[in-house]
Amino acid sequence: MTILFFVLTANAQGPILGMNASMGSLPIDQQNAILSDLHAAGVRYIRAGITPDDRGIDLARRAQAQGIGILWIVQLQYRPEAPSRPWPNAYNVWGGPPLSAADPGRFRNYFQPIITRLEAAGITLAGFELGNEINSPMFNADFSLPAETPGQSKEFNLPDLYNDSEGQQVAKGYLQYLKLLAVIKDVRAHSRLNRHTPIISAGLVFNEAPDAPRGKNIKLDAVSATATIAFLRANGLDTLVDAYGIHTYPWVDGPGVPSAVAGRRDRLAKYVLAPCQPEGSTSGKPCWITEWGIPNHDTLCPVYETSQITLVRETRANFQPYLHQRRVLALFYYAWLDTREFYGVFRCGKCTETGRLAVAP
């Protein structure tokens, strides 16, 4: 019961500081080693999926036994006849059905049994986060790809969700998404151990330079995160969630250079955290930053991380006023392991100084 009490009350005592740590597909011995390393590094919360089988329930049980609470990335469920984007494809976006094909009934039949099994195992979660980056074509096949709509590469705003044909299709998906959130809220209301577990909307991709021309390398459409939140709020989001999910990856130019430092601070305020409101506000919800990170492309041992440490310290300082105002309630660093994009902080057999700093009080 000590762990249960800790998980439930941590957010009242201060911000939740955690780490993205997906490991559900790994063998159990590797999972146990990762959980042990996380515990030793002082990580008390992770953001991860939980599969709807014995392995998923057992992973959550073993994490809680180490004093680690899980922000569960809850998977969407779709109509069985829904179209599916093929994978692999020329644009390196994930395959799968469009968000507009999300099915509330199938989702309830998926979600309710997992909650029942988790609670039978005595597991209290740190939060429910439904889906991921739904304002991006990477995770939402309602967006057209350039071969389907040549010459696009546009970031849609709020009017586009009502007036543009592609924007209207994305908006249909957003409305279905709200129906799945309603299922989570209803199931939570009837749960035993997780009745007060926070519900977090999908972490959204934030563009830190929306006023600048889109770069030549950006070929895919998206909806701005602020427009996504505004549309969802207009259709009942604030009655269904406790916080908005936010993803932010600050620019890494000029570590410690005053002009670059000021630029990162100002962009964070203007473009990323503006929708985040204090608890109890009538104009919005607080935010959980469920992904933030600074890459490090150094692959040697020991790791050279001087610039990364400087940028992590700076970013934590930029978050501080929002944490103090309770506009931001949680920070999850990306990521414990990551060999593809060089964000991982477990390197050379141990947690880096960057990783320890990311979850330090």
N, C-alpha and C positions, 0 to 999 in steps of 0.2 A: 504493500500500500504506500510505502514511501515514494516509490517511483511514480505511482499514479498521482499522488498529491503534488509532486514536483512538476510534472508535465502540465497539470491543470493550472497551477498558480504562477508559473514562470512569467507569463506575459503580464501579470499584474505587478510583478516585482521589477521588471525591466524588459528591455528588448530581447527577443529571441535571436540568438546568434547561432547560425548553423552552416551546413555544408551540403552541396549537392553531391550525392553519393549513390549512384545507381549500381546495383550489384545483383539484381534478381536472377540474371541468366548465368551467374557464375557458380561453380561447384561449392558445396557447403563449406569445405575446408577453407576455400579462398574467402568466402563471405565471413567466416569466423575470424580469419586473420585481419580482414579489413575492419571489422567491428572492434577488434581488440586494439588495432592501431588508432582508430578514431577515438576510442575511449582514452587511450594513453595521451593523445594530443589535446584532450580537453573538449572534444566536440560532443555536445549534448543533444544536438538536433541534426537530423539529416532530411533532405528532400529526396524522395525516392518513390518508385512504384511498388505496389503490392499485388502480386499475381493472385488470381482467384483459385488457388489450389493449396495443397498442404505445404508446399515449399514457401509460398508467399506468407501464409499465416505463421509458419515456423520462423521465417526471417524476422518478421515483426516481433515475435516473442523473444528471439535471441537479442535483437536490438534493445528492447526494453529491459532485458536482464542486465545489459551493460549500462543502463541509465541513459539510453539514447531514444528520444522521441522522434517519430516520423511525421513529417509533413507529406501526406500521401498524395502523389500525383494521380488523380483518379482518371481512368481511361474512359473516353466517350464510347457509346455504343450506337450502332447504326441499323437502319432497315436492312434486312437480309438481301433485298434485291437492289440495293443502292449501287450506282456506278462507282468504280474505283479507279483512281489514277494509277497507271502502271509504275512499277519500280523495277529496275533503275530507269531513269529518263535523262534526256539531254540537259536538263536544268538542275540536276542534283537535288531536287526537292523530294521529300518523302512521299511514298505512294499512299493510297487509301481513299476512303469515301469523302465527299464534301460534308462540311458541317451542317448544311441544310438537310442532310439525310439522317441526322441524329434522331434516335427513337426513344422517347421517354419511357415507354413500356418495357422495352428490352433493357434499357438502362436500369430501371428499378429491379428487374429480375437478375441483373448482374450485381448491383450495388448492395441490395439488402442482404443477400446471403453472406457476402464478405463481412459486412458489419456484424452480423449475427455470430459468425465464427471468430472474428477478432475479439468480440466482447466475451464470448465463451472462454477464450484464452486469457482474459483479464487485461486486454490491451487497450490503452487509452492513447489516442493519436494527438500529435501536435496541431494538426489541421487537415482539412480537405481542400485540395486545389484541383479544380475540375479542368482538365485539358491543359494545353500549352500553346502559347503564341498563336492564338486563333486569328489574329489580325495579319498574319503572314501566310504567303502561299506555301511555305515550308510545311505547315501543319494543317492547312485548310484548302481542300481541293475545290472550293467554290471560286477561288481565284483562277482566272484564265492564265495560261502560259503564253509566252510571246508567239509561238507558232499558231495559237488559236486567235490571238488578237495582236497582230504585228504592229509595232510602233507605239506600244503603250508605255510601260515602265513609269507608272504613275503612283503617287501616294494619295489615296482618296481622302477627302475631308468629309465632314458631316453631311453637307448637302448632296454629295455624291452618293451616299447610301440611300437617298430617296430618289435621285434623279438620273444617275448613270446606270446603264443596264447591268454592267458587271457589279457595280456597287450595290444595286438592288438585290442581286443574287447573294452577295456576301451578307447583306442585311437579313435575308431569309434564314441564313445559318445562325446569325446572332439570336434571332427569335427562338429558334429551336434550342439553342444553347441555354437560354433562360429557363426553358421547360425542364431541362436536366438539372439545373441548379435547384429548381423547386422540388424535385425528387429528393435531392440530398437534404434539403432543409426539412422535408417531411419525415424522412427516415431518421434523421438526427433527433427530431422532436420526440420520437418514440424509442430512442435508444436508452441504454442503461448507464454506460460508462462515458459515452461521447456526446451527451446532450449539450454540453457547453464547448465542444471542440469547434474552433473557428472555421468558417467556410470562406475560402479565398477564391476570387475569380481568376481565370487563367492568366498566368504571367504574360504580359504584352510586350512586344518589341517597340522600344522607343527610339525614334530618330532624333539624334542630337543636333541635326542641322537641317530642319525642315524648310528653312528659308533659302537654302542654297540649291543650285541646280543639282539634279540627281546625277551621280557619276556615271561614266561610260560603262563601268563594270556592273552597274545595277540594272538588271534586265527584267526584274519581276515587279509586279504591282504589289501594293500593300494598302492597308488602311491605317491612318495615323492612330496611335494609341489613345490620344485625347478624344478623337472622333469616336472611336470604339466605345470608350467609357461613357461619353455623352449619349450615344445612341442606346446603349444598354441601360443607362440610368433612366432615360426617357420611357423605357419599357419595363421598369420595375426592378432593376438590378439591386438597388439599395435595400429593398425588402427581403432579399434572398442571401446576401453575403455580409460578412463582417469586415472584409477588407478587400482592396483591389490588389491583384498581383502585378508586379512591376519587374521588368528586366532592364538593366542598364550596364553598358560596357563603355566606360569613359574613354575618350581619346588618350593616347599615351605619348603625345608629343611633349617635349621639354619637361621632363621630371624635375621639379624644383624651380623651374623658371617662372618668375612672378606672372608674366603675361599669360603663359599656358595654364598656370594654377588658377588664375582668375577666370579664364575662359571655361575651364571644366566646372568650376563652382557656379558660374552664371548659367551655363547650359543646363546643369542639373536642376537649378531653380526654375528656369523659364520653360524648359521643354519636357522634363521628366517628372518632377515631383509636384508640379502645380496642381494636379487633380487630387492630391492627398490632403485630406482634411482631418482635424483632430477628432478624437472619439466623441460622439454625441452631437456632432455638427449636423445641421439640416441641409448642408450644401455638398455633402459627399462623405466618403468613408476614409479611414486611415489606409495606408498601404503596407503590404508585405513585399519587400524586395526579394523575390525568390530566386533571382540570379543576378549576381554582379561579379565582375572579375577583371583582372589585369593579366594579359598573356605574358609568357616568358619563353622565348624560343631557344634559350640556352639548353643544350642537351648533355652537357658534361657533368661529371661528378668530381668534387662537390659543385652544387648548383651556384651559378653567379646570379644573384637576385637583387643587387643594389637598387637598380631603377625600379624594379617591381615593388620592393619594400617602400620606397619613397612614394610611389603612386598609391599604394594601398593605405599608407598613413594619411596621405592627402585626402583620399576618398572617404575614409572613415571620419576625418575632421569635417568634411562637407556634409556627411549624413547627420552629424551630431545635433544641429539645431532642430532637425525634423524629429529625431528621437526624443529630444527634450520636450518638444511640443506635442508628442504622441501623434504626430502625423505619419510617422513610420514606426511600425511595431516590431518588425523582424527583418533580419538581413541574412540571406543564405548565399555564401560564396560559391562561385563556380570555378573549379570543382575539385573534389578529392583526387579523382583519377581522370585524366583526359590526355590521350596520346595523339589525338588528331589535330586539335587546335591549340595545344600547348598551354592550357589553363590549369592543368593538374598541379596540386601542391604536395602530393606524396611522391617524392622522387628520391632516387638513390637509397631506397630502403627506409626512408623516414619522412616525417612531415617537415616541410621547409619552414623557415622563419616567416615567410609570407603567409603560409597556412595558419601558423600559430597566431600571427597578428590578426588575421581575418576574423577569428572567432574569440579573440581576447575581449574581456569585459571593457 
